[in-house]
Amino acid sequence: MFLIHRNNKQKAFTLAEVLITMAILGVIAALTIPTLISNYNRRVWATRLEKDYTIAVNMCERMLEQENAEHITELNLYNHLLAGGNIEADISQYIQLNGAITVSDIPQLPGNKMLMPDGSEMYISRDNSIFRFYVDVNGGDKFPNIYGKDRFAFDLNDSCEYNQNPTNAAFRTFDTTIRNEWSIPQDPS
């Protein structure tokens, strides 16, 4: 009689092979996840920056139209900013805010602080026939709080148009972001 010998041994990966594979995947994840998160944050921040810029321009244009003015120097808001008056009545009819307008307590973000519904903070002031805006797209209490990453500045001229201002990094990175079709550069220098 013949005996049939069956090989019941199943093929499988050894524990060492599984651990090595997991270690390789862990290293790959550790190298790629920070870049993915950084790219995602830049896209979110660029979207908020474009939105805040559009809100500022629309507010300025609507004020000119409603107050029958040709230049921003004729607007109630401009004069209230000049006199240090309450600007909430001037702005609240044009912008939906998340809370009251307060005076900024951050030296790097001068002006009147407006908290936007998406969590970004916009600061408005006036200077020589322009409205100056500082924007912190993820809110002042969230990092990195660095100009060119999550903080930007821009000016609107006497006709509510973007006014290029190459005086410092905050303005230059905003200009670069606009020229890059609302894409925040990786290196904000």
C-alpha positions as CSV (number, residue, x, y, z in Angstrom):
1,M,0.0,0.0,0.0
2,F,1.1,3.4,-0.9
3,L,1.0,6.2,1.6
4,I,0.1,9.6,0.4
5,H,2.1,12.2,2.2
6,R,0.5,15.6,2.3
7,N,2.3,18.7,3.0
8,N,0.1,20.6,5.5
9,K,2.6,23.4,5.9
10,Q,1.1,26.7,4.9
11,K,3.2,29.5,3.5
12,A,3.1,32.8,5.4
13,F,5.3,35.8,6.2
14,T,7.5,35.6,9.2
15,L,7.2,38.0,12.0
16,A,10.5,39.6,11.0
17,E,9.3,40.3,7.5
18,V,6.1,41.8,8.7
19,L,7.9,44.1,11.2
20,I,10.4,45.2,8.6
21,T,7.6,46.1,6.2
22,M,5.8,48.0,8.9
23,A,9.0,49.9,9.8
24,I,9.5,50.9,6.1
25,L,5.9,52.1,5.9
26,G,6.3,54.0,9.1
27,V,9.4,55.8,7.8
28,I,7.6,56.7,4.5
29,A,4.6,58.0,6.4
30,A,6.8,60.1,8.7
31,L,8.5,61.6,5.7
32,T,5.3,62.4,3.7
33,I,2.6,63.3,6.2
34,P,4.2,66.6,7.3
35,T,4.4,67.7,3.7
36,L,0.8,66.7,3.0
37,I,-0.4,68.6,6.0
38,S,1.7,71.7,5.1
39,N,0.3,71.6,1.5
40,Y,-3.2,71.2,2.8
41,N,-2.8,74.2,5.2
42,R,-1.4,76.4,2.5
43,R,-4.4,75.6,0.3
44,V,-6.9,76.3,3.1
45,W,-5.1,79.5,4.0
46,A,-4.9,80.7,0.4
47,T,-8.7,80.1,0.1
48,R,-9.4,82.1,3.2
49,L,-7.0,84.9,2.1
50,E,-8.7,85.2,-1.3
51,K,-12.1,85.2,0.5
52,D,-11.0,87.9,2.9
53,Y,-9.5,90.0,0.1
54,T,-12.8,89.7,-1.9
55,I,-14.8,90.7,1.2
56,A,-12.6,93.8,1.7
57,V,-12.8,94.9,-1.9
58,N,-16.6,94.3,-2.1
59,M,-17.1,96.2,1.2
60,C,-15.1,99.1,-0.1
61,E,-16.9,99.2,-3.5
62,R,-20.3,98.9,-1.9
63,M,-19.5,101.8,0.5
64,L,-18.4,104.0,-2.4
65,E,-21.7,103.2,-4.2
66,Q,-24.0,103.6,-1.2
67,E,-22.4,106.8,0.1
68,N,-22.2,108.2,-3.4
69,A,-18.5,108.8,-3.1
70,E,-15.7,108.8,-5.7
71,H,-12.8,108.2,-3.3
72,I,-12.4,106.3,0.0
73,T,-11.3,109.6,1.7
74,E,-15.0,110.7,1.4
75,L,-16.3,107.6,3.2
76,N,-17.7,107.6,6.7
77,L,-15.4,104.6,7.5
78,Y,-12.3,106.4,6.4
79,N,-13.1,109.5,8.5
80,H,-14.1,107.4,11.5
81,L,-10.8,105.5,11.3
82,L,-9.0,108.9,11.1
83,A,-10.9,110.2,14.2
84,G,-10.6,106.9,16.1
85,G,-14.3,106.6,16.2
86,N,-16.6,103.6,16.4
87,I,-16.5,101.9,13.0
88,E,-18.8,99.0,13.7
89,A,-21.9,100.7,12.3
90,D,-19.9,101.5,9.1
91,I,-18.7,97.9,8.6
92,S,-21.5,95.7,10.0
93,Q,-23.9,96.5,7.1
94,Y,-21.3,95.2,4.6
95,I,-19.5,92.4,6.3
96,Q,-20.9,89.5,8.4
97,L,-18.8,89.4,11.5
98,N,-18.4,86.9,14.3
99,G,-18.5,89.3,17.2
100,A,-17.7,92.9,17.9
101,I,-15.0,95.0,16.3
102,T,-12.2,95.7,18.7
103,V,-9.0,97.7,18.7
104,S,-6.0,95.4,18.0
105,D,-3.8,94.5,20.9
106,I,-1.1,93.0,18.7
107,P,1.6,95.5,17.6
108,Q,2.3,93.5,14.4
109,L,-1.4,93.7,13.5
110,P,-2.4,97.4,13.8
111,G,-5.9,98.7,13.4
112,N,-9.4,97.5,14.2
113,K,-9.8,93.8,14.6
114,M,-12.7,92.0,12.9
115,L,-13.3,88.3,13.5
116,M,-14.7,86.7,10.4
117,P,-17.2,83.8,10.5
118,D,-14.5,81.3,9.2
119,G,-12.2,82.1,12.1
120,S,-9.8,84.4,10.3
121,E,-9.1,87.8,11.7
122,M,-9.0,90.9,9.5
123,Y,-7.5,94.2,10.8
124,I,-8.4,97.5,9.1
125,S,-6.7,100.9,9.3
126,R,-6.2,103.8,7.0
127,D,-3.1,105.6,5.8
128,N,-2.6,108.3,3.1
129,S,-5.7,107.7,1.1
130,I,-5.7,103.9,1.4
131,F,-7.4,101.3,3.4
132,R,-4.7,98.9,4.9
133,F,-5.7,95.4,5.8
134,Y,-3.8,92.8,7.8
135,V,-5.2,89.3,7.7
136,D,-4.5,86.3,9.9
137,V,-6.2,83.6,8.0
138,N,-6.3,81.0,10.8
139,G,-6.9,83.4,13.7
140,G,-4.4,85.0,16.0
141,D,-4.4,82.3,18.5
142,K,-3.3,79.6,16.1
143,F,0.3,79.2,14.9
144,P,2.5,79.8,13.0
145,N,1.6,83.5,13.0
146,I,4.2,84.3,10.4
147,Y,3.8,86.8,7.5
148,G,3.7,84.9,4.3
149,K,2.4,81.7,5.9
150,D,-0.8,82.6,7.7
151,R,-0.5,86.4,8.0
152,F,-0.7,88.8,5.1
153,A,-1.2,92.5,4.4
154,F,-2.6,94.4,1.5
155,D,-3.7,98.0,0.7
156,L,-6.8,99.1,-1.3
157,N,-6.2,102.4,-3.0
158,D,-8.5,105.4,-3.3
159,S,-10.7,103.5,-5.8
160,C,-10.9,100.2,-3.8
161,E,-8.3,98.5,-6.1
162,Y,-5.3,96.5,-4.9
163,N,-2.4,98.8,-4.3
164,Q,0.9,97.0,-4.6
165,N,3.1,97.8,-1.6
166,P,6.6,96.3,-1.6
167,T,7.6,97.8,1.8
168,N,7.9,94.6,3.7
169,A,7.5,90.8,3.6
170,A,3.8,90.9,4.6
171,F,2.9,92.9,1.5
172,R,5.4,91.2,-0.8
173,T,4.1,87.7,0.0
174,F,0.5,88.8,-0.6
175,D,1.6,90.2,-4.0
176,T,3.4,86.9,-4.8
177,T,0.3,84.9,-3.7
178,I,-1.9,86.9,-6.1
179,R,0.5,86.6,-9.0
180,N,0.6,82.8,-8.3
181,E,-3.2,82.6,-8.7
182,W,-3.9,82.5,-5.0
183,S,-1.2,79.9,-4.2
184,I,0.9,80.7,-1.1
185,P,4.6,80.1,-1.8
186,Q,6.3,77.4,0.2
187,D,9.2,79.7,1.1
188,P,7.7,83.1,2.1
189,S,11.0,85.1,1.7
